[in-house]
Amino acid sequence: MHNLVIDIGNTNSKLAVFNHKELVHYQRLKELDELSLTSLIAKYQIQNAAVSTVNKDVGELSNFLSTRVKYIPFTTNIKAGIKNNYETPATLGLDRWAKVIAAHGLYPGESCLMIDAGTCITYDVLTADSQYFGGSISLGIKMRFEALNYYTGRLPLVNWDKEEAIPEGTNTNNAIKNGVLQGIINEIEGFITLENKKNKALKVIITGGDGDFLNKQLKNSIFATQISYDPYLVLKGLNEVITL
């Protein structure tokens, strides 16, 4: 059984095909088009599909998929064995809820902190007894660089290469890089410290477009044994809903 899952983010769309729970195809796209989707559905003989989006109407996409496969609308009303205590579930991002469902399926009976480093950085906690109370939303890396430039008179907009190390602040450009990047690392370590006090044997799962960079920075931290990097967490959550 092949499932098609699509995660539409603020910047890109991520698309994956799963054979049951095995990832067999993945691609990142600026725009989705019906011709490519039709080809993919035919190639893998897709039977089911689900979509998560942060800010776009998926009516046209859901109508397209519904005529070709079994389309499963993904909403925060899907419980998947989790008690959702979020006070405003209607405003809870679908990508955040998909990550919670993924963690529940991957690490049943364990407490998890999901850190998604994309346009924003989100922190979501699933307790060992499968309860979700919410989390935190912070500015992403690119947004922080842009904010420093936009809200000041003289600070430049810094170009950042994910492959470079965090520099010492020996000049203005490097001072901005150090402040933004080291500040985020300190923020993440602070959240992990806080959740470690609340949840025993906490698993920390990093995902998102900037997740690989953050994972590399944290490899030598005191939390290294707790941390895993999973770039497909949202997609796995969508697939989990299909396979329930």
MIDOSE-1310 file (N, C-alpha, C; in nm, 2 decimals, decimal comma, always signed):
residues 244
mhnl	+0,08/-0,12/+0,00/+0,00/+0,00/+0,00/+0,09/+0,12/+0,00; +0,07/+0,21/-0,10/+0,15/+0,33/-0,11/+0,07/+0,45/-0,08; +0,13/+0,54/+0,01/+0,06/+0,66/+0,06/+0,14/+0,78/+0,01; +0,06/+0,88/-0,03/+0,12/+1,01/-0,07/+0,09/+1,11/+0,04
vidi	+0,19/+1,18/+0,10/+0,17/+1,28/+0,20/+0,24/+1,41/+0,16; +0,18/+1,52/+0,18/+0,23/+1,65/+0,14/+0,23/+1,75/+0,26; +0,34/+1,81/+0,28/+0,35/+1,91/+0,39/+0,38/+2,05/+0,32; +0,28/+2,14/+0,32/+0,30/+2,27/+0,25/+0,34/+2,37/+0,36
gntn	+0,47/+2,42/+0,35/+0,52/+2,51/+0,45/+0,51/+2,65/+0,41; +0,58/+2,74/+0,48/+0,58/+2,88/+0,45/+0,66/+2,91/+0,32; +0,77/+2,83/+0,30/+0,86/+2,85/+0,19/+0,85/+2,74/+0,09; +0,85/+2,62/+0,13/+0,85/+2,51/+0,03/+0,75/+2,40/+0,07
skla	+0,72/+2,32/-0,03/+0,63/+2,20/+0,00/+0,72/+2,08/+0,00; +0,69/+1,99/+0,09/+0,76/+1,86/+0,10/+0,67/+1,75/+0,07; +0,71/+1,66/-0,01/+0,62/+1,55/-0,06/+0,69/+1,42/-0,04; +0,62/+1,32/+0,00/+0,68/+1,19/+0,03/+0,58/+1,08/-0,01
vfnh	+0,64/+0,96/-0,05/+0,56/+0,84/-0,07/+0,61/+0,74/+0,03; +0,52/+0,68/+0,10/+0,55/+0,57/+0,19/+0,48/+0,44/+0,14; +0,56/+0,33/+0,16/+0,50/+0,20/+0,14/+0,48/+0,14/+0,28; +0,36/+0,15/+0,32/+0,32/+0,13/+0,47/+0,40/+0,23/+0,55
kelv	+0,50/+0,20/+0,62/+0,57/+0,30/+0,70/+0,72/+0,32/+0,65; +0,75/+0,27/+0,53/+0,88/+0,28/+0,47/+0,88/+0,40/+0,37; +0,97/+0,49/+0,39/+0,98/+0,61/+0,30/+1,05/+0,56/+0,17; +0,98/+0,57/+0,06/+1,04/+0,53/-0,07/+1,06/+0,64/-0,17
hyqr	+1,01/+0,76/-0,14/+1,03/+0,87/-0,23/+1,01/+1,00/-0,15; +1,10/+1,10/-0,18/+1,09/+1,23/-0,11/+1,14/+1,34/-0,21; +1,07/+1,45/-0,20/+1,12/+1,56/-0,28/+1,07/+1,69/-0,22; +1,14/+1,80/-0,24/+1,11/+1,93/-0,19/+1,08/+2,02/-0,31
lkel	+0,97/+2,09/-0,30/+0,93/+2,17/-0,42/+0,89/+2,31/-0,38; +0,92/+2,41/-0,47/+0,87/+2,54/-0,45/+0,72/+2,55/-0,48; +0,67/+2,48/-0,59/+0,53/+2,48/-0,62/+0,49/+2,34/-0,66; +0,37/+2,30/-0,62/+0,31/+2,17/-0,66/+0,24/+2,19/-0,79
dels	+0,24/+2,09/-0,88/+0,17/+2,10/-1,01/+0,10/+1,96/-1,03; -0,01/+1,97/-1,09/-0,10/+1,85/-1,11/-0,03/+1,75/-1,20; +0,05/+1,79/-1,30/+0,11/+1,70/-1,39/+0,21/+1,61/-1,31; +0,29/+1,67/-1,23/+0,39/+1,59/-1,15/+0,32/+1,50/-1,05
ltsl	+0,21/+1,55/-0,99/+0,14/+1,46/-0,89/+0,08/+1,35/-0,96; +0,02/+1,37/-1,08/-0,04/+1,26/-1,16/+0,06/+1,16/-1,20; +0,18/+1,20/-1,24/+0,28/+1,11/-1,27/+0,33/+1,02/-1,15; +0,34/+1,09/-1,04/+0,38/+1,02/-0,91/+0,28/+0,92/-0,87
iaky	+0,15/+0,96/-0,88/+0,04/+0,87/-0,84/+0,04/+0,74/-0,93; +0,07/+0,76/-1,05/+0,07/+0,65/-1,15/+0,19/+0,56/-1,12; +0,31/+0,62/-1,10/+0,43/+0,55/-1,08/+0,43/+0,46/-0,96; +0,37/+0,51/-0,85/+0,37/+0,43/-0,73/+0,24/+0,37/-0,70
qiqn	+0,14/+0,38/-0,79/+0,00/+0,33/-0,77/-0,05/+0,37/-0,63; -0,04/+0,50/-0,61/-0,08/+0,56/-0,48/-0,23/+0,53/-0,45; -0,25/+0,48/-0,33/-0,39/+0,45/-0,28/-0,45/+0,55/-0,19; -0,37/+0,62/-0,11/-0,41/+0,71/+0,00/-0,33/+0,84/-0,01
aavs	-0,39/+0,95/+0,04/-0,32/+1,07/+0,05/-0,37/+1,16/+0,16; -0,27/+1,24/+0,22/-0,31/+1,33/+0,32/-0,22/+1,46/+0,31; -0,27/+1,57/+0,35/-0,20/+1,70/+0,33/-0,20/+1,78/+0,46; -0,09/+1,84/+0,49/-0,08/+1,94/+0,60/-0,03/+2,07/+0,54
tvnk	-0,09/+2,18/+0,58/-0,05/+2,32/+0,53/-0,05/+2,42/+0,64; +0,04/+2,51/+0,64/+0,05/+2,61/+0,75/-0,04/+2,73/+0,72; -0,06/+2,77/+0,60/-0,13/+2,89/+0,57/-0,21/+2,90/+0,44; -0,22/+2,79/+0,37/-0,29/+2,79/+0,24/-0,41/+2,71/+0,24
dvge	-0,51/+2,75/+0,15/-0,63/+2,68/+0,13/-0,59/+2,56/+0,04; -0,63/+2,44/+0,09/-0,60/+2,32/+0,01/-0,72/+2,26/-0,07; -0,82/+2,35/-0,08/-0,94/+2,30/-0,15/-0,92/+2,25/-0,28; -0,85/+2,32/-0,37/-0,82/+2,27/-0,50/-0,73/+2,15/-0,50
lsnf	-0,63/+2,14/-0,42/-0,55/+2,02/-0,41/-0,62/+1,90/-0,36; -0,71/+1,92/-0,25/-0,78/+1,81/-0,20/-0,88/+1,76/-0,30; -0,94/+1,85/-0,38/-1,04/+1,81/-0,48/-0,97/+1,72/-0,59; -0,85/+1,77/-0,63/-0,77/+1,70/-0,72/-0,73/+1,56/-0,67
lstr	-0,68/+1,55/-0,55/-0,65/+1,42/-0,49/-0,77/+1,33/-0,47; -0,88/+1,38/-0,43/-1,00/+1,30/-0,41/-1,05/+1,23/-0,53; -1,02/+1,28/-0,65/-1,07/+1,22/-0,77/-0,98/+1,10/-0,81; -0,86/+1,09/-0,75/-0,76/+0,99/-0,79/-0,73/+0,89/-0,69
vkyi	-0,74/+0,93/-0,56/-0,70/+0,84/-0,45/-0,80/+0,85/-0,34; -0,78/+0,77/-0,23/-0,86/+0,80/-0,11/-0,79/+0,91/-0,03; -0,86/+1,02/-0,03/-0,81/+1,14/+0,04/-0,85/+1,15/+0,18; -0,76/+1,16/+0,27/-0,79/+1,16/+0,41/-0,77/+1,30/+0,47
pftt	-0,87/+1,38/+0,49/-0,85/+1,52/+0,54/-0,78/+1,52/+0,68; -0,67/+1,59/+0,69/-0,59/+1,60/+0,81/-0,63/+1,72/+0,89; -0,68/+1,70/+1,01/-0,72/+1,81/+1,10/-0,67/+1,78/+1,24; -0,68/+1,88/+1,33/-0,64/+1,86/+1,47/-0,75/+1,78/+1,55
nika	-0,86/+1,75/+1,48/-0,96/+1,66/+1,54/-0,92/+1,52/+1,54; -0,82/+1,48/+1,46/-0,77/+1,34/+1,46/-0,68/+1,32/+1,59; -0,72/+1,23/+1,67/-0,66/+1,21/+1,80/-0,54/+1,12/+1,80; -0,55/+1,01/+1,73/-0,44/+0,91/+1,71/-0,39/+0,86/+1,85
gikn	-0,48/+0,85/+1,94/-0,44/+0,80/+2,08/-0,38/+0,90/+2,17; -0,39/+1,03/+2,13/-0,33/+1,14/+2,21/-0,44/+1,23/+2,26; -0,43/+1,27/+2,39/-0,52/+1,36/+2,45/-0,47/+1,50/+2,42; -0,55/+1,58/+2,34/-0,51/+1,71/+2,30/-0,57/+1,81/+2,40
nyet	-0,48/+1,87/+2,49/-0,53/+1,97/+2,59/-0,50/+2,11/+2,54; -0,47/+2,13/+2,42/-0,45/+2,27/+2,36/-0,58/+2,35/+2,37; -0,57/+2,47/+2,43/-0,69/+2,55/+2,45/-0,76/+2,60/+2,33; -0,69/+2,61/+2,22/-0,74/+2,66/+2,09/-0,70/+2,57/+1,98
patl	-0,76/+2,45/+1,98/-0,72/+2,35/+1,87/-0,74/+2,40/+1,73; -0,84/+2,49/+1,71/-0,86/+2,54/+1,58/-0,75/+2,62/+1,52; -0,66/+2,68/+1,62/-0,55/+2,76/+1,57/-0,42/+2,69/+1,58; -0,42/+2,56/+1,62/-0,30/+2,48/+1,63/-0,26/+2,44/+1,49
gldr	-0,13/+2,47/+1,46/-0,08/+2,44/+1,32/-0,08/+2,29/+1,29; -0,13/+2,26/+1,17/-0,14/+2,12/+1,14/+0,00/+2,05/+1,14; +0,10/+2,12/+1,10/+0,24/+2,07/+1,10/+0,28/+2,03/+1,24; +0,24/+2,12/+1,34/+0,28/+2,09/+1,48/+0,21/+1,96/+1,53
wakv	+0,08/+1,95/+1,49/+0,00/+1,83/+1,53/+0,05/+1,70/+1,47; +0,10/+1,72/+1,34/+0,15/+1,60/+1,27/+0,28/+1,55/+1,34; +0,36/+1,65/+1,39/+0,48/+1,61/+1,46/+0,45/+1,53/+1,59; +0,35/+1,58/+1,66/+0,31/+1,51/+1,78/+0,27/+1,37/+1,75
iaah	+0,19/+1,35/+1,65/+0,14/+1,22/+1,61/+0,26/+1,13/+1,57; +0,35/+1,19/+1,49/+0,47/+1,11/+1,45/+0,55/+1,06/+1,57; +0,57/+1,15/+1,67/+0,65/+1,11/+1,79/+0,58/+1,01/+1,87; +0,44/+1,02/+1,87/+0,36/+0,92/+1,95/+0,38/+0,78/+1,88
glyp	+0,38/+0,78/+1,75/+0,40/+0,65/+1,68/+0,54/+0,59/+1,69; +0,64/+0,68/+1,68/+0,78/+0,64/+1,68/+0,83/+0,60/+1,82; +0,78/+0,67/+1,92/+0,83/+0,65/+2,06/+0,71/+0,63/+2,16; +0,64/+0,53/+2,14/+0,52/+0,51/+2,23/+0,56/+0,50/+2,37
gesc	+0,48/+0,56/+2,46/+0,50/+0,56/+2,60/+0,62/+0,64/+2,65; +0,68/+0,72/+2,56/+0,80/+0,80/+2,60/+0,77/+0,95/+2,59; +0,83/+1,03/+2,67/+0,81/+1,18/+2,66/+0,90/+1,23/+2,55; +0,85/+1,33/+2,47/+0,92/+1,38/+2,36/+0,91/+1,53/+2,35
lmid	+1,02/+1,59/+2,31/+1,02/+1,73/+2,28/+1,06/+1,75/+2,13; +0,97/+1,80/+2,05/+0,99/+1,82/+1,91/+1,03/+1,96/+1,89; +1,15/+1,98/+1,82/+1,20/+2,11/+1,79/+1,20/+2,13/+1,63; +1,12/+2,21/+1,58/+1,11/+2,23/+1,43/+1,17/+2,37/+1,40
agtc	+1,29/+2,36/+1,33/+1,36/+2,49/+1,29/+1,33/+2,52/+1,15; +1,22/+2,60/+1,13/+1,19/+2,64/+0,99/+1,18/+2,79/+0,99; +1,08/+2,84/+0,92/+1,05/+2,99/+0,92/+1,04/+3,04/+1,07; +0,97/+2,96/+1,15/+0,97/+2,98/+1,29/+1,03/+2,86/+1,35
ityd	+1,07/+2,87/+1,48/+1,11/+2,76/+1,56/+1,00/+2,72/+1,66; +0,95/+2,60/+1,65/+0,85/+2,56/+1,74/+0,90/+2,45/+1,83; +0,85/+2,45/+1,95/+0,88/+2,36/+2,05/+0,75/+2,29/+2,10; +0,73/+2,16/+2,09/+0,61/+2,09/+2,13/+0,65/+1,97/+2,21
vlta	+0,57/+1,95/+2,32/+0,60/+1,84/+2,41/+0,48/+1,74/+2,41; +0,52/+1,61/+2,40/+0,43/+1,50/+2,42/+0,47/+1,43/+2,55; +0,38/+1,41/+2,64/+0,42/+1,35/+2,77/+0,42/+1,19/+2,75; +0,48/+1,12/+2,84/+0,48/+0,98/+2,84/+0,35/+0,91/+2,84
dsqy	+0,25/+0,98/+2,90/+0,11/+0,93/+2,91/+0,03/+0,98/+2,79; +0,09/+1,02/+2,68/+0,02/+1,06/+2,56/-0,07/+1,18/+2,57; -0,02/+1,28/+2,64/-0,09/+1,41/+2,65/-0,01/+1,52/+2,59; -0,09/+1,61/+2,53/-0,02/+1,73/+2,46/-0,09/+1,85/+2,52
fggs	+0,00/+1,94/+2,57/-0,05/+2,07/+2,63/-0,01/+2,19/+2,55; +0,07/+2,17/+2,44/+0,11/+2,28/+2,36/+0,26/+2,30/+2,36; +0,31/+2,42/+2,35/+0,45/+2,44/+2,35/+0,48/+2,59/+2,32; +0,58/+2,62/+2,24/+0,63/+2,75/+2,22/+0,66/+2,78/+2,07
islg	+0,64/+2,90/+2,04/+0,67/+2,95/+1,90/+0,77/+3,06/+1,91; +0,88/+3,05/+1,84/+0,99/+3,15/+1,84/+1,03/+3,19/+1,70; +1,11/+3,29/+1,69/+1,15/+3,34/+1,55/+1,26/+3,24/+1,50; +1,25/+3,21/+1,37/+1,34/+3,13/+1,30/+1,47/+3,20/+1,27
ikmr	+1,57/+3,13/+1,22/+1,71/+3,19/+1,20/+1,70/+3,30/+1,10; +1,64/+3,28/+0,98/+1,64/+3,38/+0,88/+1,56/+3,50/+0,93; +1,45/+3,48/+1,00/+1,37/+3,59/+1,05/+1,44/+3,68/+1,15; +1,53/+3,62/+1,22/+1,61/+3,70/+1,32/+1,71/+3,78/+1,25
feal	+1,78/+3,73/+1,15/+1,87/+3,81/+1,07/+1,79/+3,93/+1,00; +1,68/+3,90/+0,95/+1,60/+4,00/+0,88/+1,55/+4,11/+0,97; +1,51/+4,07/+1,09/+1,46/+4,16/+1,19/+1,56/+4,26/+1,24; +1,69/+4,21/+1,26/+1,79/+4,30/+1,30/+1,82/+4,41/+1,19
nyyt	+1,81/+4,37/+1,07/+1,84/+4,46/+0,96/+1,72/+4,56/+0,95; +1,60/+4,51/+0,96/+1,48/+4,59/+0,93/+1,45/+4,69/+1,05; +1,48/+4,65/+1,17/+1,44/+4,74/+1,28/+1,56/+4,83/+1,33; +1,67/+4,82/+1,26/+1,78/+4,91/+1,30/+1,82/+5,00/+1,18
grlp	+1,90/+5,10/+1,21/+1,94/+5,19/+1,11/+2,06/+5,16/+1,04; +2,15/+5,08/+1,11/+2,29/+5,06/+1,05/+2,33/+4,91/+1,04; +2,25/+4,83/+1,10/+2,30/+4,68/+1,09/+2,26/+4,62/+0,96; +2,36/+4,56/+0,90/+2,34/+4,50/+0,76/+2,25/+4,37/+0,77
lvnw	+2,20/+4,33/+0,65/+2,14/+4,20/+0,64/+2,25/+4,10/+0,61; +2,27/+4,01/+0,70/+2,38/+3,92/+0,69/+2,35/+3,80/+0,61; +2,43/+3,76/+0,52/+2,42/+3,63/+0,45/+2,48/+3,52/+0,54; +2,40/+3,41/+0,55/+2,44/+3,31/+0,64/+2,46/+3,17/+0,57
dkee	+2,57/+3,11/+0,58/+2,60/+2,98/+0,52/+2,58/+2,87/+0,62; +2,49/+2,78/+0,60/+2,46/+2,68/+0,70/+2,58/+2,59/+0,73; +2,68/+2,59/+0,64/+2,79/+2,50/+0,66/+2,90/+2,56/+0,74; +2,89/+2,69/+0,76/+3,00/+2,76/+0,84/+2,98/+2,74/+0,99
aipe	+3,09/+2,75/+1,06/+3,08/+2,74/+1,21/+3,03/+2,88/+1,26; +2,98/+2,88/+1,39/+2,94/+3,00/+1,45/+3,07/+3,08/+1,48; +3,08/+3,20/+1,42/+3,21/+3,28/+1,44/+3,21/+3,36/+1,57; +3,33/+3,40/+1,61/+3,34/+3,49/+1,72/+3,30/+3,63/+1,67
gtnt	+3,25/+3,71/+1,75/+3,20/+3,84/+1,71/+3,30/+3,95/+1,70; +3,40/+3,93/+1,61/+3,51/+4,02/+1,60/+3,49/+4,13/+1,51; +3,38/+4,13/+1,43/+3,34/+4,24/+1,35/+3,18/+4,24/+1,35; +3,12/+4,35/+1,29/+2,98/+4,36/+1,30/+2,90/+4,24/+1,23
nnai	+2,95/+4,20/+1,11/+2,88/+4,08/+1,05/+2,89/+3,96/+1,14; +3,00/+3,93/+1,19/+3,02/+3,81/+1,28/+2,95/+3,83/+1,41; +2,95/+3,95/+1,46/+2,87/+3,97/+1,59/+2,73/+3,94/+1,57; +2,67/+3,98/+1,45/+2,53/+3,94/+1,43/+2,51/+3,79/+1,42
kngv	+2,60/+3,73/+1,34/+2,59/+3,58/+1,33/+2,60/+3,51/+1,46; +2,70/+3,56/+1,54/+2,72/+3,50/+1,67/+2,60/+3,52/+1,76; +2,54/+3,64/+1,76/+2,43/+3,67/+1,84/+2,31/+3,59/+1,81; +2,28/+3,58/+1,68/+2,16/+3,51/+1,63/+2,18/+3,36/+1,65
lqgi	+2,29/+3,30/+1,60/+2,31/+3,16/+1,60/+2,34/+3,10/+1,74; +2,43/+3,17/+1,82/+2,46/+3,12/+1,95/+2,34/+3,14/+2,04; +2,26/+3,25/+2,01/+2,14/+3,28/+2,09/+2,04/+3,17/+2,07; +2,02/+3,12/+1,95/+1,93/+3,01/+1,93/+1,98/+2,88/+1,99
inei	+2,10/+2,85/+1,99/+2,16/+2,73/+2,06/+2,13/+2,74/+2,21; +2,15/+2,86/+2,26/+2,13/+2,88/+2,41/+1,98/+2,86/+2,44; +1,90/+2,91/+2,35/+1,75/+2,90/+2,36/+1,71/+2,76/+2,37; +1,76/+2,68/+2,27/+1,72/+2,54/+2,26/+1,77/+2,46/+2,38
egfi	+1,89/+2,49/+2,43/+1,94/+2,42/+2,54/+1,86/+2,46/+2,67; +1,81/+2,58/+2,67/+1,73/+2,62/+2,78/+1,60/+2,55/+2,78; +1,54/+2,53/+2,67/+1,41/+2,45/+2,66/+1,43/+2,31/+2,70; +1,54/+2,25/+2,65/+1,57/+2,11/+2,69/+1,59/+2,10/+2,84
tlen	+1,66/+2,19/+2,90/+1,68/+2,19/+3,04/+1,55/+2,19/+3,12; +1,46/+2,28/+3,07/+1,33/+2,30/+3,14/+1,25/+2,18/+3,13; +1,24/+2,11/+3,01/+1,16/+2,00/+2,99/+1,22/+1,87/+3,06; +1,35/+1,87/+3,07/+1,41/+1,76/+3,15/+1,37/+1,76/+3,29
kknk	+1,34/+1,87/+3,35/+1,29/+1,88/+3,48/+1,15/+1,83/+3,50; +1,08/+1,84/+3,39/+0,93/+1,80/+3,39/+0,91/+1,66/+3,35; +0,99/+1,61/+3,26/+0,97/+1,48/+3,19/+1,09/+1,39/+3,20; +1,07/+1,27/+3,26/+1,19/+1,18/+3,27/+1,22/+1,11/+3,13
alkv	+1,34/+1,08/+3,11/+1,39/+1,01/+2,99/+1,34/+1,08/+2,87; +1,35/+1,21/+2,86/+1,30/+1,29/+2,75/+1,38/+1,27/+2,62; +1,30/+1,24/+2,51/+1,36/+1,23/+2,38/+1,35/+1,37/+2,31; +1,45/+1,41/+2,25/+1,45/+1,54/+2,18/+1,46/+1,51/+2,03
iitg	+1,36/+1,55/+1,95/+1,37/+1,53/+1,81/+1,37/+1,66/+1,73; +1,48/+1,68/+1,66/+1,50/+1,80/+1,58/+1,46/+1,78/+1,44; +1,39/+1,87/+1,38/+1,34/+1,86/+1,24/+1,34/+2,00/+1,18; +1,30/+2,01/+1,05/+1,29/+2,14/+0,99/+1,40/+2,17/+0,90
gdgd	+1,39/+2,28/+0,82/+1,49/+2,32/+0,72/+1,62/+2,35/+0,78; +1,63/+2,41/+0,90/+1,75/+2,44/+0,96/+1,79/+2,34/+1,07; +1,72/+2,23/+1,07/+1,74/+2,13/+1,18/+1,87/+2,06/+1,17; +1,92/+2,04/+1,05/+2,05/+1,97/+1,04/+2,16/+2,06/+1,10
flnk	+2,16/+2,19/+1,07/+2,26/+2,28/+1,13/+2,25/+2,28/+1,28; +2,13/+2,29/+1,34/+2,12/+2,29/+1,48/+2,16/+2,15/+1,54; +2,13/+2,05/+1,48/+2,17/+1,91/+1,52/+2,32/+1,90/+1,53; +2,39/+1,95/+1,43/+2,54/+1,95/+1,43/+2,60/+2,03/+1,54
qlkn	+2,53/+2,15/+1,57/+2,58/+2,24/+1,68/+2,56/+2,17/+1,82; +2,46/+2,09/+1,83/+2,43/+2,03/+1,96/+2,49/+1,89/+1,98; +2,57/+1,84/+1,88/+2,63/+1,71/+1,90/+2,72/+1,69/+2,01; +2,79/+1,80/+2,05/+2,88/+1,80/+2,16/+2,83/+1,86/+2,29
sifa	+2,70/+1,88/+2,29/+2,64/+1,93/+2,41/+2,61/+1,82/+2,51; +2,57/+1,86/+2,63/+2,54/+1,76/+2,74/+2,42/+1,68/+2,71; +2,34/+1,73/+2,61/+2,21/+1,67/+2,57/+2,23/+1,58/+2,45; +2,35/+1,56/+2,40/+2,37/+1,48/+2,28/+2,30/+1,35/+2,27
tqis	+2,30/+1,27/+2,38/+2,25/+1,14/+2,38/+2,10/+1,14/+2,38; +2,03/+1,25/+2,41/+1,89/+1,26/+2,40/+1,84/+1,30/+2,26; +1,93/+1,36/+2,18/+1,88/+1,42/+2,06/+1,89/+1,33/+1,94; +1,79/+1,34/+1,86/+1,79/+1,27/+1,72/+1,74/+1,37/+1,62
ydpy	+1,79/+1,35/+1,50/+1,75/+1,44/+1,39/+1,66/+1,37/+1,29; +1,55/+1,42/+1,26/+1,45/+1,35/+1,17/+1,39/+1,45/+1,08; +1,44/+1,47/+0,96/+1,39/+1,57/+0,86/+1,25/+1,54/+0,81; +1,20/+1,42/+0,83/+1,08/+1,38/+0,77/+0,97/+1,36/+0,88
lvlk	+0,98/+1,43/+0,99/+0,89/+1,41/+1,10/+0,74/+1,44/+1,07; +0,72/+1,56/+1,01/+0,58/+1,59/+0,97/+0,52/+1,49/+0,87; +0,60/+1,45/+0,78/+0,55/+1,36/+0,68/+0,52/+1,22/+0,74; +0,60/+1,18/+0,84/+0,58/+1,06/+0,91/+0,45/+1,07/+0,99
glne	+0,42/+1,18/+1,04/+0,30/+1,20/+1,12/+0,17/+1,19/+1,03; +0,18/+1,25/+0,91/+0,07/+1,24/+0,81/+0,05/+1,09/+0,77; +0,16/+1,02/+0,75/+0,15/+0,88/+0,71/+0,10/+0,80/+0,82; +0,13/+0,83/+0,94/+0,08/+0,76/+1,06/-0,07/+0,77/+1,07
vitl	-0,13/+0,88/+1,03/-0,27/+0,90/+1,03/-0,34/+0,80/+0,93; -0,27/+0,79/+0,81/-0,33/+0,70/+0,71/-0,32/+0,56/+0,75; -0,22/+0,52/+0,82/-0,20/+0,38/+0,86/-0,27/+0,34/+0,99; -0,34/+0,43/+1,06/-0,40/+0,40/+1,18/-0,50/+0,29/+1,16
